[in-house]
Amino acid sequence: MKNFSKHIELGLYTLVLLLSLMLLSYIGSADVNKGYTKLKLSEVVSVSKIVQQKINTFVYSGQRGKDFTGFKTFTNPVVYSNLSVLKVEFINNKRETLFSNKNNLIGIKKEVFSLITDKGIIPETSSGNKITFKESASYYKIELPLYSKFESVGYMTVFFSKTAINNTLKHEFSKIYYAIPIISLLYLLFLVMTHSKWKNNWKIFITSSYSIAYIALASFMIYTLIILYTDGIEGKSKALTQTLADRISLASELEIPISSFSKLNTLLDSYIGKDSDIALIELRNNTQTLVKSSDEFNDASLEIKINMSGNYEKYHLSAHIPKTIIYEKLWRNTKNFLILFIASTIVAFMFLDIAVIFRRKGEVSHHRISTEEDKDKEEILKLEIIKPVFFLTIFAEGLMLSFLPQYLGQSAIDSGFDTSISSLLFTLYFLIYALVLIPSSKYIERYGVKLFLLAGVSLYSMGAVLLIFTNSFYVLFISRILAGMGQGMVFAGVQSYIIEVASEKRRVQATSIIVYGYNAGILSGTAIGALLVKFLGESGIFMIYVSIGVFLFIQIASLFKTRKIKAPMRSKRNDLVEFMQNIKILLSNKCTFKGTIFVGIPTKIILGGGIIFSIPLLLSKEGYLPEDIGQIVIFYSIGVLLCMPLGAYVANRFSNKMALIFGSLIGIISLIFISEYAFSGSVAINTAFLLFAMLLLGIGHAFIHAPIISYITSCDISSSLTKSKMTSVYRFIERAGHASGPLIASQIIIFTSQPMDTFFVLAMFSLVVTLVFIIIPSGKSGKLMAPKMSNIR
Amino acid sequence: MRKIILIALLSILSLFSKEIIDNDGLPWIKVNNKNMSHWKPEIISEKHLRLFPRNNKKVKYKVVAIFPKKSSAYDVSINKIMEVFSQKQIISTVDVVYVAKKDKEFGREFLKNVGKNKYDLIFSVGSSATAFVYKNFKGEKTPVVSVCSKDPVLLKQMKNYTHGSGNNFAFTSLNMPIKVQLNYLKNLIGEIDSIAILYAKKNKSAVATQVNPLKELAKKEGIKTLDVVVEDQKNAKNELMIKIPQAIKKMDKDKVNKEKSFFWLTGSSSVLKEIETINKYSENIAILSVVPNAVKEGKTSAVLSIGISFESNAHLASVYGINILTKKTRVGNMKVGIVSPPDIAVNFLKLGELNMKIPFDFFEIASTVYDYNGKLAKKDGKLLK
């Protein structure tokens, strides 16, 4: 029987790994689908533009659309530029097909086309080109206008198969799909062979082998992505060079030697520039370079060689793509995946944490709790049980973040409102969320955390259920109220739970659950949600949201045991009065006052005003793309996540105050770095420095976010304020910083001449408050209030 | 008397056969065979030919073209208009009316009745017809589009190239703006040292629209110009035999760089006819022309021409006409129609002889290319090999 449960446990770990690897591969394939499609479309567009110019030139030179000859010859470079191109047509303004050049291997079905909605896959084209991108269920269609000397004569349309792209990706990804069960089996084999040796080191065995298996698949996947993206990047230059070769070959067809032409370098130069990655093109015969593009280029490059047969002599074209451009494009394409990789890694390890709970629970329930070690184990279990609850709650909300503003806006329009009304729903959500915090601690004491959490999860799940069935603005209104209530209740419940459960030595570490859950949940939820919405649609995301709610409901119902406390209920009016009194108590104590005013609120001002508000605004002015800005902001969260354990360690090993001062100082330095990020002439170096500064700011705040709660709750308040209430009150006040951050930052932006100086002002502000925090004495440090009777076993 | 007999004969003919297969009966116009398969001609009078579309669809528009004289250029123009109308399925009758220089009264009378005859559009074919219609019909209701006519700005019919006429006229131009033309030439030659301009003194429109503007601009840009003028058009050959060597002598005297100089053939037909003589006496100085027809097969040819062909101009005028008929644009808002890029013709045999090179994009946009053997290799943009 023991062996049987052992096998179940090992099977569970393997199943969790299998799920994680499947999630990683699904996310990877979805991301590469987007990136690779964009590269392939970009390749076809570049070649099509050259062919479009060539056709225009011939139509200019006298050929009428109807009599146009050589369409097939002209468009062969497009049709054969890559296997996904099915057909190129010349259609007139009445939408009649005049000429067609088909790839005969694949037939084309009749389908209805509409403009491509996912702008992320549309390649950048110069604004004057008037290229239209359309799609149907199976195809993409690119339309390029054609002009004669006199007027518009129609379009060149290129049909591009989605299936062919999917097949290429399937082919490359099939190796990954084979690798998933193999890695999972190897992992199982390892667990079976080693489990007898685990003893007290069981977590190291499980986690390290899980990590190795996960990293193995991730490395294989990154390798596959690099192969695919390199193919896409090179493919464009190859196709462009081929079109150039075809143009020059025209002279050979008329038996006119290359030496008859001047300014061939101008022709070659036209292949270097905005739409091309090529830095140098040479036209060579067997012995020497006949002509080359004008710009000097001697850096490391990848050479593409295309042979041309002339009637007089043999030529070849050799195009050079700088390796730096290849690396830069590889980075640009793979960095999206890296963020998604971090997001899915967070989820994967959360899966493992959930699986591990069962082992811990077994360990605890098998023994009578008598020794300190047993108590310790029980405490760890209790904290691990709450971790997924908070993370998954935030994760679920994060899934919707990327599309919710547009979704709400569209719903407002559909229901006959102005789109600006959608911002009201955001305010409403945050307002409800904050208001729920006021009476929460009393209700938790009255009914217990379990009921409170179950109610919270149920409310936000119900809100999401409503979204599945309708997008009526009125229903969305109710849904957002339910979500705000539910999310606020879970936050309050988790916070009370942690404070009640965690012992003094694990206080900071326990508070980190909230910091980690919030940052990791938002980071992974937003990244995964933004990707999945394109494949599953909004209702698919709402279904995932509900599924998470159902899962958490079951988990809370089955793993939590509560004991209700029959405390008398007071009226709502008393709640508010009591809450206001609590605020007064908190702010009249020197220790809590200086922690709140000089560390807590300033940190939130920097987070809300500096990171969330100013960075996107100011970086877009500096020319950064929205996707890049999103990724830069994520580095803050990565910093917080990476250094949270270190922050907890410093707070435990030395003191909370030490951690707060250290974190504030790192924050000041990083804010100065952000303000001076553009110190060099190189955009790449500046961006790298900015990423580093953002990461550093996250690291600094990792020393503040969790230790500040511990600091506040360890202050000696000579009243009947419990730690749970203190935390609730502090969290409420702290929100003032969050809310005022954007207002303060916007005023600073107005008064600073250089946009990035805003961060220097914030750094100076932070320096002043940190110094005040250091100088002002904390008052008498007293013993901590004993925790109220825990209502959690 | 001859006129009466002719009219009588034609009337009898039209009674017996509504459909005349050939319009040889009217000496001032020639409709080509290709158009004859799409259009049915009916001779209304000796000065008036009507062409019906053969597709039996209900006629929607009535268009009239005014011819001032017999000219192959005008034939090219009217045939092009008919071709474009057929292609674009514009169901219209096209009347062609012959208004000779000496017959202005008939012309004025005809214009007076344009409204009564319910014409929707007039094409004035040729600079003199355009001048005549402009003088007698400006400000009327029926729109007019000029075809095969020289630059209306230089001829003071339009104020500029950037605005419409504001009246019932829309102009097209056979001339490229001289600045654009000179830029093309600079692209070909590099820094130009000297231009010897060949023209007939009596071809006033060529002097006004091609010679004088070029001289003015060349002076501004520090380029020397020489006049090689044919005084008597009938004696062009003999005059050129003397005047071309004299021009070369002058170039030698002025120490001009001959590789950076060229003979520039304007659109004077008496000069263009003498391309063989010009070739013979031009030594190793390039002959370039504004007229595409100056570039021919073999050695008796200009090296290259950059200009606007009658065909291209007529095509653009047709598009202008159709846009007016279909109410896509208002006639008074239409800017001067100039075909761009220009028609380029090149003879690689001549290029080779002079050891010249041409920019690759000239070769790509050239409508007509003669290869290294002087044989036609590309015509109307189509490769013949």
Chai-1 contact restraints between the chains, C-beta under 6 A:
chainA,res_idxA,chainB,res_idxB,connection_type,confidence,min_distance_angstrom,max_distance_angstrom,comment,restraint_id
A,T57,B,E364,contact,1.0,0.0,6.0,A-B,restraint_1
A,T57,B,I365,contact,1.0,0.0,6.0,A-B,restraint_2
A,F58,B,G381,contact,1.0,0.0,6.0,A-B,restraint_3
A,Y60,B,P341,contact,1.0,0.0,6.0,A-B,restraint_4
A,Y60,B,I365,contact,1.0,0.0,6.0,A-B,restraint_5
A,S61,B,I365,contact,1.0,0.0,6.0,A-B,restraint_6
A,S61,B,S367,contact,1.0,0.0,6.0,A-B,restraint_7
A,S61,B,G381,contact,1.0,0.0,6.0,A-B,restraint_8
A,G62,B,S367,contact,1.0,0.0,6.0,A-B,restraint_9
A,G62,B,D380,contact,1.0,0.0,6.0,A-B,restraint_10
A,G62,B,G381,contact,1.0,0.0,6.0,A-B,restraint_11
A,Q63,B,G381,contact,1.0,0.0,6.0,A-B,restraint_12
A,T69,B,K382,contact,1.0,0.0,6.0,A-B,restraint_13
A,K149,B,V339,contact,1.0,0.0,6.0,A-B,restraint_14
A,F150,B,H315,contact,1.0,0.0,6.0,A-B,restraint_15
A,F150,B,L316,contact,1.0,0.0,6.0,A-B,restraint_16
A,F150,B,V319,contact,1.0,0.0,6.0,A-B,restraint_17
A,E151,B,V319,contact,1.0,0.0,6.0,A-B,restraint_18
A,L254,B,D371,contact,1.0,0.0,6.0,A-B,restraint_19
A,L254,B,A377,contact,1.0,0.0,6.0,A-B,restraint_20
A,L254,B,K385,contact,1.0,0.0,6.0,A-B,restraint_21
A,E255,B,D371,contact,1.0,0.0,6.0,A-B,restraint_22
A,I256,B,F348,contact,1.0,0.0,6.0,A-B,restraint_23
A,S260,B,K357,contact,1.0,0.0,6.0,A-B,restraint_24
A,F261,B,K357,contact,1.0,0.0,6.0,A-B,restraint_25
A,F261,B,F360,contact,1.0,0.0,6.0,A-B,restraint_26
A,S262,B,K357,contact,1.0,0.0,6.0,A-B,restraint_27
A,S262,B,P359,contact,1.0,0.0,6.0,A-B,restraint_28
A,K263,B,P359,contact,1.0,0.0,6.0,A-B,restraint_29
A,L264,B,F360,contact,1.0,0.0,6.0,A-B,restraint_30
A,L267,B,F360,contact,1.0,0.0,6.0,A-B,restraint_31
